[in-house]
């Protein structure tokens, strides 16, 4: 189980004036709304909680296709460089990376999997469309680990869930892709519990 989400903190749609007036009330729990009001950096906290909810949803949905994204049902408790998201179907820890360029990248992972089994990355998408850039970054990270050439790997989707193939054969590696604004990001669980 793994999920990720990236937010471009410098993108115009992340500015407070760009939000619908009722956005926060529709998305956040009462405790989260209180945290927003008390924070000296409410914009960063808002997008961290949003990205944590998205990441946890992707991780939980991978195991249960019935999980729907109803943001208020995903309760975020940030703590230091990470935190936990609670949902009726499970508890998902997450970690956060904020880059100097303004990317906020959240990776949610299986609480029972080894923490060293996740590989993730975030970068400016560049000339590639963001979805293509996220797939390319994932493949470039996986190829050396697998001892193969990037050309032998591809990323395809089963519904909305991405997975990796090696020479056309689906691999048992959980992956998650995300993009927003200037950034593309990926996360993959190289070791999963069985």
C-alpha positions as a LaTeX table, in Angstrom:
\begin{tabular}{lrrr}
\hline
Residue & $x$ (\AA) & $y$ (\AA) & $z$ (\AA) \\
\hline
Unk1 & 0.00 & 0.00 & 0.00 \\
Unk2 & 1.38 & 3.39 & $-0.98$ \\
Unk3 & 0.01 & 6.74 & $-2.09$ \\
Unk4 & 1.41 & 10.16 & $-2.83$ \\
Unk5 & 0.34 & 13.67 & $-3.70$ \\
Unk6 & 2.27 & 16.78 & $-4.70$ \\
Unk7 & 1.16 & 20.40 & $-4.40$ \\
Unk8 & 2.91 & 23.31 & $-6.10$ \\
Unk9 & 2.82 & 25.89 & $-3.30$ \\
Unk10 & 3.58 & 28.67 & $-5.79$ \\
Unk11 & 0.79 & 27.78 & $-8.22$ \\
Unk12 & $-1.90$ & 30.51 & $-8.37$ \\
Unk13 & $-4.66$ & 28.02 & $-7.51$ \\
Unk14 & $-3.07$ & 27.39 & $-4.10$ \\
Unk15 & $-3.32$ & 31.05 & $-3.07$ \\
Unk16 & $-6.04$ & 31.83 & $-0.49$ \\
Unk17 & $-8.00$ & 34.12 & $-2.84$ \\
Unk18 & $-8.26$ & 31.35 & $-5.44$ \\
Unk19 & $-10.24$ & 29.05 & $-3.15$ \\
Unk20 & $-14.00$ & 28.79 & $-3.03$ \\
Unk21 & $-15.15$ & 30.46 & 0.23 \\
Unk22 & $-16.53$ & 27.14 & 1.53 \\
Unk23 & $-13.56$ & 24.98 & 0.45 \\
Unk24 & $-12.15$ & 24.52 & 3.96 \\
Unk25 & $-15.54$ & 23.67 & 5.49 \\
Unk26 & $-16.20$ & 21.03 & 2.81 \\
Unk27 & $-12.75$ & 19.45 & 3.06 \\
Unk28 & $-11.54$ & 19.60 & 6.66 \\
Unk29 & $-12.74$ & 18.14 & 9.96 \\
Unk30 & $-13.48$ & 20.42 & 12.92 \\
Unk31 & $-10.05$ & 19.63 & 14.44 \\
Unk32 & $-8.34$ & 20.40 & 11.13 \\
Unk33 & $-10.24$ & 23.69 & 10.81 \\
Unk34 & $-9.07$ & 24.61 & 14.32 \\
Unk35 & $-5.46$ & 23.79 & 13.33 \\
Unk36 & $-5.82$ & 26.06 & 10.27 \\
Unk37 & $-7.13$ & 28.94 & 12.37 \\
Unk38 & $-4.31$ & 28.59 & 14.91 \\
Unk39 & $-1.47$ & 28.11 & 12.43 \\
Unk40 & 0.96 & 30.93 & 11.63 \\
Unk41 & 1.24 & 29.35 & 8.14 \\
Unk42 & $-2.34$ & 28.30 & 7.29 \\
Unk43 & $-1.62$ & 28.01 & 3.54 \\
Unk44 & 1.10 & 25.44 & 4.03 \\
Unk45 & $-0.94$ & 23.54 & 6.65 \\
Unk46 & $-4.01$ & 23.54 & 4.35 \\
Unk47 & $-2.12$ & 21.96 & 1.47 \\
Unk48 & $-0.22$ & 19.54 & 3.70 \\
Unk49 & $-3.53$ & 18.22 & 5.08 \\
Unk50 & $-5.07$ & 18.11 & 1.59 \\
Unk51 & $-2.09$ & 16.18 & 0.20 \\
Unk52 & $-2.13$ & 13.80 & 3.19 \\
Unk53 & $-5.83$ & 13.06 & 2.56 \\
Unk54 & $-5.18$ & 12.43 & $-1.15$ \\
Unk55 & $-2.18$ & 10.22 & $-0.40$ \\
Unk56 & $-4.02$ & 8.15 & 2.19 \\
Unk57 & $-6.98$ & 7.76 & $-0.18$ \\
Unk58 & $-4.69$ & 6.44 & $-2.94$ \\
Unk59 & $-3.02$ & 4.03 & $-0.52$ \\
Unk60 & $-6.28$ & 2.70 & 0.95 \\
Unk61 & $-8.02$ & 2.50 & $-2.43$ \\
Unk62 & $-5.25$ & 0.27 & $-3.73$ \\
Unk63 & $-6.39$ & $-2.39$ & $-1.22$ \\
Unk64 & $-10.14$ & $-1.65$ & $-1.30$ \\
Unk65 & $-11.76$ & $-0.28$ & $-4.47$ \\
Unk66 & $-14.85$ & 0.69 & $-2.45$ \\
Unk67 & $-12.98$ & 3.49 & $-0.64$ \\
Unk68 & $-14.32$ & 6.81 & $-1.93$ \\
Unk69 & $-12.66$ & 10.21 & $-1.66$ \\
Unk70 & $-14.80$ & 12.14 & 0.78 \\
Unk71 & $-12.18$ & 14.48 & 2.25 \\
Unk72 & $-13.81$ & 15.01 & 5.66 \\
Unk73 & $-13.74$ & 11.22 & 6.23 \\
Unk74 & $-9.92$ & 11.32 & 6.17 \\
Unk75 & $-8.76$ & 12.86 & 9.47 \\
Unk76 & $-5.20$ & 14.20 & 9.39 \\
Unk77 & $-2.94$ & 14.55 & 12.42 \\
Unk78 & 0.35 & 16.16 & 11.37 \\
Unk79 & 3.40 & 15.60 & 13.57 \\
Unk80 & 6.87 & 16.88 & 12.71 \\
Unk81 & 7.86 & 15.78 & 9.21 \\
Unk82 & 4.88 & 13.51 & 8.83 \\
Unk83 & 1.82 & 12.32 & 10.65 \\
Unk84 & $-1.09$ & 9.95 & 10.32 \\
Unk85 & $-4.42$ & 9.87 & 8.49 \\
Unk86 & $-7.32$ & 8.00 & 10.04 \\
Unk87 & $-10.20$ & 6.61 & 8.00 \\
Unk88 & $-12.92$ & 4.06 & 8.73 \\
Unk89 & $-10.95$ & 1.50 & 6.71 \\
Unk90 & $-7.56$ & 2.06 & 8.32 \\
Unk91 & $-4.78$ & 4.21 & 9.69 \\
Unk92 & $-2.12$ & 5.43 & 7.26 \\
Unk93 & 1.13 & 7.12 & 8.31 \\
Unk94 & 2.67 & 9.69 & 6.01 \\
Unk95 & 5.82 & 11.73 & 5.60 \\
Unk96 & 6.23 & 15.17 & 4.08 \\
Unk97 & 8.93 & 16.77 & 1.96 \\
Unk98 & 8.90 & 20.47 & 1.08 \\
Unk99 & 11.48 & 21.49 & $-1.52$ \\
Unk100 & 13.18 & 24.85 & $-1.90$ \\
Unk101 & 11.42 & 25.20 & $-5.27$ \\
Unk102 & 7.98 & 25.10 & $-3.60$ \\
Unk103 & 6.87 & 21.47 & $-3.97$ \\
Unk104 & 5.02 & 19.90 & $-1.05$ \\
Unk105 & 5.21 & 16.12 & $-1.50$ \\
Unk106 & 3.36 & 13.74 & 0.82 \\
Unk107 & 3.89 & 9.97 & 0.76 \\
Unk108 & 1.46 & 7.69 & 2.64 \\
Unk109 & 2.65 & 4.17 & 3.30 \\
Unk110 & 1.68 & 0.86 & 4.84 \\
Unk111 & 2.22 & 1.04 & 8.61 \\
Unk112 & 3.32 & $-2.63$ & 8.64 \\
Unk113 & 5.82 & $-2.42$ & 5.75 \\
Unk114 & 9.50 & $-1.66$ & 6.31 \\
Unk115 & 10.10 & 2.09 & 6.08 \\
Unk116 & 13.18 & 1.56 & 3.92 \\
Unk117 & 11.05 & $-0.14$ & 1.28 \\
Unk118 & 9.65 & 3.08 & $-0.19$ \\
Unk119 & 11.30 & 5.10 & $-2.94$ \\
Unk120 & 9.93 & 8.47 & $-3.96$ \\
Unk121 & 10.86 & 11.55 & $-5.92$ \\
Unk122 & 9.59 & 14.96 & $-6.92$ \\
Unk123 & 10.90 & 17.34 & $-9.59$ \\
Unk124 & 9.88 & 20.06 & $-12.00$ \\
Unk125 & 8.14 & 18.30 & $-14.90$ \\
Unk126 & 10.03 & 20.34 & $-17.49$ \\
Unk127 & 9.09 & 19.96 & $-21.15$ \\
Unk128 & 7.22 & 16.68 & $-20.63$ \\
Unk129 & 3.53 & 16.68 & $-19.75$ \\
Unk130 & 3.42 & 16.19 & $-15.94$ \\
Unk131 & 1.92 & 12.68 & $-16.08$ \\
Unk132 & 4.62 & 11.58 & $-18.53$ \\
Unk133 & 7.30 & 13.14 & $-16.33$ \\
Unk134 & 6.04 & 11.26 & $-13.24$ \\
Unk135 & 6.15 & 7.94 & $-15.13$ \\
Unk136 & 9.62 & 8.67 & $-16.48$ \\
Unk137 & 10.93 & 9.55 & $-13.02$ \\
Unk138 & 9.50 & 6.33 & $-11.58$ \\
Unk139 & 11.03 & 4.19 & $-14.32$ \\
Unk140 & 14.41 & 5.91 & $-13.98$ \\
Unk141 & 14.38 & 5.20 & $-10.24$ \\
Unk142 & 13.28 & 1.56 & $-10.59$ \\
Unk143 & 15.53 & 0.44 & $-13.46$ \\
Unk144 & 18.85 & 0.47 & $-11.52$ \\
Unk145 & 17.23 & $-1.14$ & $-8.48$ \\
Unk146 & 15.93 & $-3.93$ & $-10.72$ \\
Unk147 & 19.17 & $-4.25$ & $-12.66$ \\
Unk148 & 17.53 & $-3.52$ & $-15.99$ \\
Unk149 & 17.32 & $-0.76$ & $-18.59$ \\
Unk150 & 14.58 & 1.85 & $-18.36$ \\
Unk151 & 13.39 & 0.81 & $-21.84$ \\
Unk152 & 12.35 & $-2.60$ & $-20.40$ \\
Unk153 & 9.87 & $-0.95$ & $-18.00$ \\
Unk154 & 6.61 & 0.85 & $-18.55$ \\
Unk155 & 3.81 & 2.19 & $-16.36$ \\
Unk156 & 0.19 & 1.47 & $-17.24$ \\
Unk157 & $-3.10$ & 1.82 & $-15.39$ \\
Unk158 & $-5.74$ & $-0.62$ & $-14.26$ \\
Unk159 & $-8.69$ & 1.73 & $-13.90$ \\
Unk160 & $-7.10$ & 4.66 & $-12.08$ \\
Unk161 & $-4.44$ & 2.57 & $-10.30$ \\
Unk162 & $-0.97$ & 2.64 & $-11.93$ \\
Unk163 & 1.33 & $-0.35$ & $-12.02$ \\
Unk164 & 4.72 & $-1.23$ & $-13.51$ \\
Unk165 & 5.48 & $-3.84$ & $-16.14$ \\
Unk166 & 8.81 & $-5.41$ & $-17.01$ \\
Unk167 & 8.80 & $-6.47$ & $-20.67$ \\
Unk168 & 4.99 & $-6.59$ & $-20.56$ \\
Unk169 & 4.71 & $-8.58$ & $-17.30$ \\
Unk170 & 3.00 & $-6.85$ & $-14.38$ \\
Unk171 & 5.24 & $-6.52$ & $-11.33$ \\
Unk172 & 4.08 & $-6.80$ & $-7.69$ \\
Unk173 & 5.31 & $-3.29$ & $-6.87$ \\
Unk174 & 2.82 & $-0.76$ & $-5.52$ \\
Unk175 & 3.24 & 2.64 & $-7.20$ \\
Unk176 & 1.59 & 6.04 & $-6.97$ \\
Unk177 & 1.91 & 9.03 & $-9.30$ \\
Unk178 & 0.98 & 12.67 & $-8.85$ \\
Unk179 & 1.41 & 16.05 & $-10.49$ \\
Unk180 & 0.37 & 19.61 & $-9.84$ \\
Unk181 & 1.51 & 22.92 & $-11.25$ \\
Unk182 & 5.18 & 22.67 & $-12.19$ \\
Unk183 & 5.83 & 19.39 & $-10.40$ \\
Unk184 & 5.61 & 15.67 & $-11.03$ \\
Unk185 & 6.11 & 13.09 & $-8.30$ \\
Unk186 & 6.10 & 9.35 & $-7.69$ \\
Unk187 & 6.27 & 6.87 & $-4.84$ \\
Unk188 & 6.71 & 3.12 & $-4.94$ \\
Unk189 & 6.79 & 0.38 & $-2.32$ \\
Unk190 & 9.65 & $-1.91$ & $-3.24$ \\
Unk191 & 8.87 & $-4.25$ & $-0.37$ \\
Unk192 & 5.31 & $-5.12$ & 0.48 \\
Unk193 & 3.91 & $-7.45$ & 3.12 \\
Unk194 & 2.33 & $-10.66$ & 1.85 \\
\hline
\end{tabular}
